[in-house]
Structures are given as structure tokens and as C-alpha cells.
Amino acid sequence: MTEKSITTTDNNKGWFSRFLATVEWLGNLLPHPVTLFAILTVFIVLLSGFLSWLGVSVADPRPEDAQTASGTIEVVSLMSVEGLHWIMTHIVTNFTGFAPLGTVLVALLGVSVAEHSGLLSTAMRALVLNAPRRLVTFIVVLSGILSNTASELGYVVLIPLAAMIFHSLGRHPLAGLAAAFAGVSAGYSANLFLGTIDPLLAGITTPAAQMIDPNYVVGAESNHFFMIASTFVIAALGFFVTDRIVEPRLGHFDESKSTMVLDEKAMASPSAQEMKAMKMAGLAFLGLCIVVALAVVPEDGVLRNPETGGLKGSPFLKGIVVLIFVMFAIPGFVYGKVAGTMKNDRDVIEGMARSMSSMGLYIALVFFAAQFVAFFKYTNLGTVLAVEGAALLIQLDLKGPEVFLLFILMCGLVNLSLGSASAQWAVTAPVFVPMLMLLGYAPEVIQAAYRIGDSVTNVISPMMSYFGLIMAMAAKYKKDVGMGTLIAMMLPYSMVFIVGWTLLFYLWVFVLGLPVGWETPTYYQP
């Protein structure tokens, strides 16, 4: 290598290191998400008082039957006697009425049974360890995406397992770690099944949409079709990046730099008893699917809309969270009973209690996020900002599908410093959902676009909660691994995923005109 090429390489590394250091510095400037929402809530109170004093108002964009008598929407001050009374009488109901709180907890109760019985872990090991050699990478990424149904399972079980599998196959273990990390984190929102993230985001999107249309409801199933397609696209892209970019760049694995010894127990395939239990759980799941189909498919099905006979507005879609609970809890218990990991109701309750005990931080976050969202809606700040923002986009002639490219990129950049999916959406949804609705796009489509931006940059964000854990895992195979090393390894996934996933979104929504979920519109029509 010439002196000039060495200098160029050093300069590139220096630029990249400075960029990563800037991201980390900006992220460290942000307070804890709970504190951030508390600060934002106080800011809303002060801003509403100031803008109300200035007499700020906009033309009412809502349907005629929901408009004010004056036809305008004014900023409502919380720095007044009436505002103080509203705050004092609504703090509790803001919290208890926050849709994501109940829906996520109910869904998690069912998932916790399947997780603590060992069903999800066994299914993951069976899928990855029994994969054909040529398809190992694809199956690892796909398993990572599917593991998002139970949030921590992919990080704790699959990522170290994938590294060990690649090591045992004579491949670079960091390539396996990267492939699994990409599926679990960069493919976070994609899945074949509805999970806890679906009702969580829908519960935040609904009140944001209701700033424009008070009767609008976004269901947990609203992005399901698009996320099913996304699962296979992301798995294929992850396979390409791992085998063609990341692993060749890693080169030969130097055993002398590794402190990791293959764990034969962790690498063991599921036992005969576990496979039997998984088959029984599969039969239980199949039986539940048949029961649900009998209640939904016939025109007179009991879970169809009793007034229209269709699926839109039906108990089936409105009660999808209950189905998530049942579809995980019953097969989970069946698995536990056959495998011997769950003997009675006490074991089921203990599994549920363990999951609930880990939700303390989430509940604290939800309390302040609920206040922020409620204050934003009551003061009309969201609607005012949406109307002005939509007018600006129209003036700039940014009202076509290209506006989603900017929206996805913005979400990806914000995600570098604010890694929580619910925290970021709670901040951005009250502004961007009504704004893009005024441009004619349905909230379900806006939410699907957000999920792309929120996912793809997880793997390069130092603020991501599991980033330190992934670094510790990587250090077992390469002692001198640093933050820059890990981010440089994962950056190709972010770049390819955001291009490929955004392209899929554009083709799916605007070229093929397919719905992103169950009976969901692409365009909003008041």
C-alpha cells in the first residue's frame, strides 16, 4: 500500500470516527426518555400559554360535523384557570386511557407464557440449527425478524447462537452476529405475526389521527400485510449484505484474537421431548386458527361486523389484541405441559408475573408520554402545526409520494439519538400524522413509513439499549472491537435496508396500490 493510500484510509477513518463521536455526543445530550417527556409536557404548557396570548389560530381542516362554530381552531392555553382545572382532573385518566398501555400489557401476558415455557426459544433453535448450510444466513436473519414477537429473546438467545453457528461452520462468527443483529434490530418492525409493537404504535397513531378526524381508529392489524412482505424482503437483503459485503470484508477469522469457546450445550438441537412439545403446541395453534377461521370466513361468522357483515369494524379486528394473547398463551402452556416446564396454573402466572415485573420502566415512560400526547391534543398545538406544516409542503410542491422519502429519512436520523420506538412515535405522530393526513394520506400508511425509518438505523445507533450487550458479545470473538468497528460492520445493513425497504414501500403502496393492512385505505378522505 502506498503512502498516499494509507493517508486516504486514515483520513476516511478519522472522518467516520468523528461522525460516530458526534452521534454519540448528541445522543448523550438527550435526557432519559422519561425525563424528556416530562420536559416536553412542561414545554407544551408554556408554549400553549404564549401562543394563546398571541391569538394563533388556523382554518379548521376537520369534517364539517366536527368543526367549531367559528370554522377556526385556536390554541387553547394550559396557563389559565381552566387549563389548570383540566390538568388536575385529567392526569389520571390521561394515563389510564392511553391506548398502548392496556393493549401492550394484554398482548405481553400471552407472549410471556410462550416465552417462559420455552416454546419460542425451542422454535428458534430448531429453525436455525436445522437450516440447510446454504440457507443458514437467510434463516438467521429471518429468525431474528420473527424473534421480535418476544422482544428480548432475539438479543439474548439468537445473536450469540448465530455467532456460534457460523463459528462451528468455519465461517466468521462476527458475520453470524451481524446477520442476527440485523434481523432482530434493523428488521424490528417486520414480522409474519402480530406482536406487541403493533398495538403499541396503533394506540399512539389513533389519537394523532383524531386531531383531524375525531372518529378515526387505527387497528393493531393496520400494517400486517406490508410487514409480512417486508419480512421476506428484509431477510433476503440481510442474506445479500452478510454474504456479499460483511463477511468478505471481515476476512479470515483469527482464533488467537478470540476468547470464545464453543458451548456444546447451547449449540445442541432441541431434544426429542422438546420437539414433541413443540409439535403439540403447533397442533394447538392450528386448532385455534381453525376456530378463528370458522368465526371469520363465513358471511354469517360471529366475529364479523354484525351491521355490515364485513371485516372492517368487526370484533375480529377490534379484538386482535385478545387473539394475540390467546394465540401465544394456549400453545405456550401446551408446550410447557408436554415439555415439563409448566405443570400447573401457578407456573403460568409466574411466567406472566416475570414479564410484568420487567415493565416498570415502560409504565413510567407511558405515564409521561400519555400526558404529553393528551396536552398536545387538548391545546390544539398538533392540529395548528399540522395545518401550517401541510401548507408549507404544498407551497414547496412536496405533496406527492416523495414526501415519504423525506419522512422515512427523518425518522431514521431521529432514531440515532432517540432509540425507543414508542418514545419517538409519541413525539412525532401528533405532528406528522395530521400533517400528512391533510395531504391526503391515510394514518395507516404514515405509520408503516415510520416503522421503516424507526427500524433501519437501530443497528448503528449507540443509544440503542442493547448496543452495549452486542459489543460485549462481539468482543468475545475480537478483543479489540470498538464502537466504531461494530457500527462500521452494521452500516451496510442500514444503507441497503433503507433503500430496499423504502423501494418496497413505494412499489407496494403507490405502484401496486396494495393495502398495508386489513381493509386499510391508502388515501385519507374526510
N, C-alpha and C positions, 0 to 999 in steps of 0.2 A: 504493500500500500504506500502510495506516495505521501509526501509531507502535506501536499495540498488537500488530498482526500481525507487525511487524518484531521486536519484543521476543520474541514467542512463538517465531518461527522461530529467533532467536538462541539462545533457551533450549533448543530441541529439538536444535539443532546442538551446543550445549555438552554436553547430556546424552549425545548419541551419541558425541561425541569422547571424553568421559570414559569411556564404556563400552569403546570401542576401545582407549583407552590402558590401561585395566585389564586387558583381554585380553592386550595386548602385554606388559605388566609381568609378569603371571602366567606367560606363556609364557617370558619371559626368565629367570624364576627357575628354570625346569627346566634341569637339566644336559643335555648331549648324550645322545641315546638310548643310546649305548654305555655312557657313564658311569652313566646311570640304571639300566640293567640290572645293572651291576656293584654299585651301591649296594643295589639291591633283593635281589640274591643274598646279600650280606653280612647284610642285614636278616633274610632268611629263616633264616640260620644262627643269629643271635642270638635271634630270636623262637621258633624251634623249641626251643632250649635252655630258654628261660624257660617256655614253655607245657608242655613235658615235665616240668619240675620241679614245676609246679603240678598235674600229673596230668590235664590236659584230655583228654577223650575224648567220643565220640558213638556212638549206636547205628549199627551197620553197615547202610547202605542198599542194599548190593550184593546181586545174586542169591545164593541160598543156597550154590551151589557155589563162590562166590568169597569168602564171608565168612570172617572169622577165627574161630578156635575159641571165643573168648570172646563173639563177637557184637558186639563194640565195636571202634571204631577209635581208637587213641591217637596223639597227636602224637609223632613219632619225633625225637629230638634229634640235631642235627648237631654239637652241642658236647659230644661224647663221644669216647672212643677209637674205638668202632665207627663213629661218624659221620665222624671224620677219615679212617679207613681207606676208607670208602665214597667220600668226596670224592676222595682221592688216586687211587683205582683207576677212577673213572668220569668224570673231567674230559674225557678224550679221547673216550670213547665217547658221552658226552652230546652232544658236538659233532658227531661223525661220524654218530651215529644220529638226529640231529634231522631229521625228515622234510622240512621245507620246503627244507633246504639242497640236497639232491640233486635234488628234483623241479623246483625253480625253475631251477637251473643247466641241467638237461637241456632243459627247455622253452625256455629262453632261447637255447640253442645253435641250435635250429631257427628261432626268430623272428629271430635275428641274421642268418641267411642271407637271409631275405626282406627284412629292413630294409636291410642293406648292399648288396644287389644293386639296390636302388631300387624294388622291387616295391610295397612298402607306400606309399611316397611318391607314386609314379605313380598308384596306385589312388585315393589320397586326392584328388589334384589332379583326376583325371578325374571323380570323383564330385561334387566341389564346383563346379568350373569349368563343367561341362556341365549343371548343375542348372537347371531352369526358373526364371525370375525369381520367381514366386510361391512356389516351394518352396525358395528359397535358404536362408532361415533354418532351416527344418526339416532340410535336408540338412547344413548346417554343424553343427548340434547333433548329429545322427546320426553324422556323420563323426568328431566329437570323441569320442563314446562308443566307436565302433569302433576309434579310434586307440589306445585303452588296451591293445590287444593288444601293441603295442610302446610301452613306457612314455613315452619322451621325444619320440616322433615328433609327437604332438599339440601339445605345448608349443612345440617348436622350429619345426615346419613349419605346422601348421594354423592356430594362433591368429593369427600375423602375416598369413598368407594370407587368412583370413576378414576381417580388418580392411581389407586392400587391396581385396578383392572388394566389400565394402559401399561403400568409398570410390569405386570405379570405377562403381558403380551409382547414385551420387548420394545414398547413404544415409550415416548417421553411422558412421564406421569403428569407433568405440568400441562400437557396438551389435554389430557383427560380432565384435569381440574378445571381448565379453561372452558372446555366444552360443557361440562356440567354447570359451571357458574353462569355461563351464557344462557343456558336453558332456564335455570332457576330464576335468575335475576333480570337479564335483558329481555327474556321472554315472559316476564312476570304476569302480564295481563292475559296472555293467550292460554286457552285450555279447552279440552273437549267437554269438560264438565263444569257446571256452575259451582262456584266456590264462595268463600266469604267475601272476596273482593267485589263480586257482582252486586249484592245488595248494599254493600258499603258505599260504592260510588253512586248507585242509583238513588240512594237516600239523600245524597248531597245534591245531585242533579235536579231532583224534583222541586225542592223549594227555590232553586235558582230559576228553573223554568217557570214557576208560578209567579215570578215577578212580572212576567209578560202575560201569561195565561193562567189565572188562578185555579183552573180545573185540570191542569196538565199533570199527569203522573207518569213517571219513568219507572218501569219494572226492572227487577233483577235480571230478567231474561233478555233485556233490550239490546245486548251486543253479542248474544250467544252464537248466531250464525257466523258472523265475521270472525269471532275468536276461535271457532272450530277451524275455519280455513287458515287463520293465522298460525295455528299450532303446527300444521304441516309445513307451511312456508318457512316459519322460523326454524323448525327442525332441519329442513333442507339447507337453509342458509348457514346454520350453525355447523352442519356437516361440511359444507364447502369451505368455510373460513378455517375450521380446525385442520382439515386435511391438506388444504392447498396453501394456506397462509401461515397460520400459527405454528403448527408442528414442524414444517420445513425451516422456519425461522429459529425455532428452539434448537434444532440440530440434534446431535447425539447426546444422550443422557449420560452425564458423568456420575457414576456411582460414588466416587470419592467425595463429592460435594453434598451427598445426601446423608441424613441421619435416620432415614425411614427404613424400617424392616417390615417386610410384608406380613400382615396379620392374617394368618390362615383362617382363623375363626370368622373374621369379618368378611373374608372372601368366600366363605362356604355358601353353597347354594342352599335354598330352603330345604328343610328336612321333609321326609315323607309325610309326617304329621302336619307340618305347616302347609304343604301342598294340598293335602286333603281338606284342611280347614279353609284354605283359600277357594277351593272348588265349591265347598258348601256355601261359602259366603257369596260366590258368584251365582249359584242357583237361587239363593235368597234375593239377590239383586235382580236377577232375571224375573223371578216371581213378582216382585214389586213393580217392575216395568210393565208386566202384562196387566196387572191390576190397574195401573195408571192409564195404560192404553185403552182398556175397556171403559174407563171413565171419561176418556177424552176423544177417542176416534169416532165412535158412533155419533150420529147427528143429535141423538137424544141423551148423550153422555151426561152423567151427573155433575161433571166438573166443567162443562161448557157454560157459556153465558146464558142464563135462563131466559133472558129477554130476546137476544138475537140469535142464539144457537151457535154463535161463532166462538173463537178463542179470545178475541180482543175483549178485555174487561172481564174475562172469565175467572171463576175461583181457581182454576188451574194456574193461570199466570199470576194472579194476585197472591196466591198462596205458595209460590215457588220456593220460598224460604223454608216452609214446612216440609216440602218434598225433599229439599237438600238435607234437612235434619233426619228424615226417615230413611232416605236412601243411603246414608252413611251409618246411622246408628244401628239399624237392624242387621245389615251384613256384618258390621263390626262386631256386634255381640255374638252372632252366629260363628264368626271366625274364632273369637275368644273362647267360646264354649267348646268348640271342637279342638282347638289348639291347647286348651288348658290355661290360657292366660286370663280368662274371665270365667268365674264359676257361678256367680250369682249377681243380684241387683246391686249389692254393695260395691262390687268391682266396677260396675258400670258407673255408679255415682262417683266413685273415687276418681275414675278417669275424667269425668265431666268436671269435678271439683278442681283437679290439677290444671286443666285448661283455663278455668275461670280465675284461678289464683294468679295466673300469668297475665291477666288482662287489666291489672291495676293501672299501669301507665296509660293504656288505651282509654280507660274510663276517665282518667284525669284529663287527657287530651280532648276527649269528646265534650267534657263539661265546658271548657273554654271555647272550643270550636263551635259548639251549639250557640253560645252567647254571641259570638262574632257573626254567625250566619243570621241569627234572629235580629240582631241590632241592625245589620246591613239591610235586611228586608224591611223592617219597621220604619227606618229613616228614609226609605226610597232612594238611598245612595246608589244601590245596584242598578235600579232602573234608569236613573239620571245618567250614570256613567255609561250604561249600555247604549242609550239613545245617542249620546254625544259621540261615543266610540263608533257606533254604526254609521253615523253621519260622516265622520271623518274617513272611514273606509270607503264609503260611497264616493266621497269627494276625490279620494285618491284612486278611484276606479279599482278597488280591491274587494269586489263583492262576488267574484266567481270562485271556483274550486281552489284557485291558487292561495286563497286566504287560509286554507287549512295547512298548507305547507309552512307558512309563517307561524301558525298556531302550534303545530307539532314541534317545530324548531324551538319556539319559545318555551314550551313545556319541558323539552329536553334540557335546555340551558338552566331553567329554574330548578330542575331536579338535581343538578350537580351540587346545589347548596341546601336544598330542602327535600330530603330523600323520601319522606313519608308520603305515600300515595294519597292517603286521606287528608293529610295536612295541606298538601299542595292544592288538591282539588277543592278543599273547603275555602281556600283563599281565592283561587282563580275562577271557580264556577260561577259565583254570584255576579261576576263582571262579564265573562266571555260567553256563558250560555245565553243570557238575554241579548247580548250584543249580536251574536251570530244568528240567533232566532230572528232578530229584526232584519237580517239579511236574507232570511227565508229558509234557514236550515233547521232540521229537527234536533232537539236536545240529544236524542239517542246517537245521532251521527257525530255530534260535537263531542260527546262523551267517548265514543270509540276513537276519535282522533286524539283526544287527551291521553288515552291509555297507551297509545304508541309512544308519544313523547315521554311519558312518565316511566316507561319500561326500559327503553333502549340505552339510556345513559346511566342506569343503575350500576353497571359493572365498571364504570370509570369514575364514579363519584366517591371521593374519600369520606363523604358524610353518610354513605350508606351504612346502616347499623351493623351489617355483617362483614364489612370490609376488613376490619382487623382480624376477624376469625379466618378469613380466606388467606390473608397474608401469613398467618401463623401456620396454616396447612401447607402453603407453598414453601415456607422456609424449611420444612422437613425434607424437601427434595432439592432445594437450592439455598444454602446457608446465607448467601449474600443478597437474597431477594429484598428489594425495597419497594416503596410505594410506586415510584416511577416505573420500575420493572413490571409490576403487576398491571398498572394502568396501560402501559405500552403493549402488553400482551393482550389485553382485553379491548383496546381501542378499535382494532379491525372489526370486531363483532358489532360494536356500536355503530360504526360507519356503514357497514353492509346492512345491518338490521334496519337502520332508519331509512335508508334508501329503498330497500326491498319491501319493507312493511308499508311505507308511505305509498309506494307504487301499487301495492296490493289494494290499499285503501282507495286510491283513485280509480283503479280498474273496477273494483267491487261496487263502489257507490255511484260513480259518475259515468263510467263506460257501460258496465253491465246493468246498472240500475237495480242491483240486488238489495234487499233489506238487510240491515246489520243485525237484526234480531227478530224475534217472534212478532209478526204483524206490526213492525215499526216503520214509520214513514221516513223518507229521505229529506223531504222538504216540509217546513212548518207552514201551515195555512191557518190563519186565525179563524 
